[in-house]
Amino acid sequence: MDSTYKKVFGGNSIVARRIELLLKDNSIEPILKDESESARLAGFGTPLPDLIQIFVHKDEEIKALALINQLHKK
């Protein structure tokens, strides 16, 4: 992943999709990296099913982390 992007989340697909929507609703365009889907498409298995990582542009990292933290406090 390009160094202009920072990882803000790693976890299961249900929580990741909720965070993706939250970020998009706040004008942040996240990039999702789904290891299990990539492995499936390549014909391989993965030891960590449903693991999704979310990256945002480094200029939006602080805002994204604040939104994610608010979500977890609810």
N, C-alpha and C positions, 0 to 999 in steps of 0.2 A: 504494500500500500504506500502510496506517495506520502512523503513526510509533511505535506500540507494538510493532511487529514489526521485526526486524532480519534482514537477509540474512546467512546463514552459509555458503552454497554456491551456486555457479553452474557448471554443466558438463553433461556428457553424461548421458543418461537411465540408463545402467547404473549408474554411480557414484551418481547421485542416488537411485535406488531402494534401493541398499545403505545409504546414509546415512539415508534415511527409516526403514528398518527398525531401524537402530541407535538412532536417536533415540526411536522408539516403544518399543523394548525398555527404554529408560531413562526412561520416563514423560515424554517430551517430545513434544508433538503438533505436528509440523511442518506448514507450509503450503507446497504445491508450486505453482509458477507455471510452466506449460509453454507457452512462446510459440508453438512450432510447432503444438501441438494447438489452441490458441486461434485461430491463423491459419487452420488447416485447417477448423475448424468455422465460421468466418466466411466461408470461400470464398477466402481469400487464401493466398499463399505466404509463406515466411519465409526470409531469407537465412542464418539460423543454425539448421539442423535439429537436433533433439534437444537443444536448450539448455533446461535446467530450472534454475530458481532455487528455493532452499529458504529459507524464512523461519521464525523462531521468535519467541516472545514475548520482549521485551527482558529480562525477568527470568530467562530461561533461556539467554540468549546465551552467557555464559561457559561454562556446563556443556556446551552443544551444541558449541561450538568446541573444547573440550578433547576431547570424544569423537571429533570429526571428525579432529583432529590425531593421536590415538592410532590411528585406522583407517589413516591415510596412512603411519604409521611401520611398520606391519606388513609 
